[in-house]
Amino acid sequence: MNPEPEYVRYNQRVLERRRSPYQEIVIAEDPSVGHLLYLDDDLQIADLDEPYNRALVAPLREHGCLDEVLILGGGDGGVLKVALEQGARRAVLVDIDAEVIELSKRYLPNLCGDAFKDPRAEVVVGDAFARLDAPEQWDGIVYDLTMEPVGADRGRTPFIREILDKIARRLRPGGMLTMQCCGADEPELRNEIRTGLDRTFPRWGDWQAEIPSYDVEWVFAWAQTPREE
């Protein structure tokens, strides 16, 4: 039996429920955190969750990897907004679900602001995983997608390795990946990601952060390709 989604368990008011070609989208409201975005009953982000977006951008800014940035997922626009605020010259967001973007503009303006209208932003409705096959190079790549395999024919460990390999090839020398990983209560998944990062990148690290709408601390990671001599 599937557990109740959080918007039911916490008696949050559902403002809109929509079935897109890819997933069920629910926008809910809670007095403590404002509007929340759920995809297939899984909480993604809430109005007060800018710490999540800042966590994904901060390592890029600190290491000078924020000139040209590719954001994989992040259809709510929060990472896009922070990247532009922090000085990205070009930020390309790729998300498969146009309806997530539409509803986020309407219900989550505290997170996305005017980022979707910014001339430095490019919003692509399409397959973020497929974008990694394009012959492009980036200073920074933000992975704001699931760690679970896409497609039923792969295990999680090979999936993580494949994604990290593709990202490493798309980064310029000295370029940096940042990613959301999992809850701090998922040590097995965290170790799988750590093993994949250690196998693929010479320098990497992870850390935990408190996100207002999450029940547990969240794990984020960064990894950097070698700089040219």
N, C-alpha and C positions, 0 to 999 in steps of 0.2 A: 504494500500500500504506500503510495507516494505521500510524503509529508505535506501538510498545508503550506501554500506559499505564504511568504511573510506578510503580504498585504492582507491576507485573511487572518493570520495568527495575531497580528498586531492591530486588527480592526481599522486598517487604513481605508480611507474613502477612495474608491475607484472612480477616476474622472473620465477615462476613456479606455476601451478595450478594442483592439483591432487585430485581425489576422492578416498578415502580409503574405506574399508568396513564400516567405522564408521562415516565419516564426510568429508566435502570438506576442503582441506588444500590449503592455498594460502601463498606463500612467496612473499613479496613485498619489494620495496626499496624506501627509502625517504632520501634526502640529509641531513636532520636534525637529523635523529636517526638511519640511516643505514638500515639493513634488519629487516623486521617485519614478525611475524607469525600470520596468521589469521586462525581460525577454524570456519567453517560455517559462514563466513563473520564477525566474532567477534574477535577483536584484542586481542591477548594473551600477546605478549611481543616483544620487539625490542632489537637491539644490545646494546643500551645505558641504558637498564632497569635493570642493576645490583642492583640498590637500592631496587627493588621489591624482588629480591632473598635474599639480605642481611636483609631485614625486616623480612622475614620468618625464618631466622636462628639466628638472634641476640638474641632473648630471650632464646633460647636453650643454646647458649654459656654462656650467663650471669648467668644462673641458674644451670649450670653443668649438662645439660640434652642432651649432644651431643655425648655420647659414642656409643650407638646403635640407629640409627634413621631410621624410615620408612617414605618415601616420597610418598604420594598418588597423582598421576598425575605428573606434572612437566616434561613431556617428552622432553622439550627443554634442560634439563640438567643443567639449571642455578642454581637451588637450590642445586642440587647434588654437583656441583662444589664448591659452597660456603661452604656447610656443611663439605666437605673434607678439604678445606683450613682452616677451623676453628677448625679442630681437630677430626672429627668423626672417630672412629675406624672401624665402619661398617655402611654403608649407603645403604639401599635397596630402589630402586625406582621402583614403579609399575605403568605402564601406559598401557592402552589398545591398543594404536595405534602404531605399529612398524614403520609406515611410518612417523609419526611425529618425532620419534627419528631419523630416517634416514635423513630426510630433515634438522633437527636441526643440526646434525653433519656437514652437508654440508654447510649450509647457516648461522648458528649462532655460529661459533666457538669462537667468543668473549665472549659469555655467557657460553658455556659448556666446553670450553678448552679441556683438555684430561680426563675429569671426567669419561667418559664412559669406559675408558681403565684402570682406577685406580684399583689396586687389592683390595682396601677396598670397592669398589662399586659392588653392585649386581643389575643388570637391569632385571626386570621381565616384559615381555609383557603379560598383563592379566588384569583382572577386579580388580581395586583398592578397590572397595567396598567389593568384596568377600574376599579380603585379610584380612579384619577386622574380618572375622569369623574364621581365623586360630588361634590356641591356642598359640600365641606368646606374649611376653612382650617386651616393648620398653622403652628406656629412653626418646625419643622424637618422636613425630609424626607430620609431616607437611602435612596439608590438602591444596593442590593446585588444587582443583577441583571446579566444579560449585556448587552453593547453590540452584539451581533449582532441583526439584524432578527428579530422574531418573525413568522413567516409568510413565504412565499416570494415575495410580490408587491411587496416594498419593498427598496430599496437601503439600505445602512447609514447614509449621510448623511441621507436623509429621515427614517429611523427615529429617529436621535439628535435631530434637530431637533424632531420631533413630541413625543418624550418630554420634552425640556427645556421646550418650550412648555407642555405640560400641567402639569408640575411648577411652573413659574413662576406659573401661574394658581391653583394650590392653596396657595401660600404667602401668609401674611399680610405686610403691609408690614414690611420689615426682616427677613423670614423667610429661612431659609438652607437650601440643598441641600448635602448632602455625597454623594460618590459614589466607588465604586471604578471605575477606568478601564481599565487594561490593564497589561501588563508594560512595564518600561522599554525593552525591546527591540522594541517595536511603535510606532515613531515615526509611521507613517501614521495609525493609529487615534488616537493621542494628539493629533495635529494636527486630526483631524476633530472630536474632542471639544472641543478648545480653540476651534475655529471656531464650534461650536454654542454654547458658553458665552458667547463674546464677542458673538454675535448676539443672545442672549436676556437676559443679565444685565449690569447696569452695573458690578458688582464681582465678580471671581472670581479664583481662583488654583489652582495645582496643585503637587504635591510628590511626592517619592519616599520610600519607606520600605522597610526590610528586614523581611521576614516570614520567620520561622524555617523553615517547610516549603517555601518557594518557591525556585526556582532563580535567579530574577532579582528585583531590586528592583521593587516595585509602585507604580503611580501612583494617587494619590488627588486629588480636586478638591473645591473648595467654591465656591459662588456665592450671592450675596445679592440680594434684591429691594430697591428703594429704600424708605427709611423715610419715613413721613408727615412733612410739614413741621409 
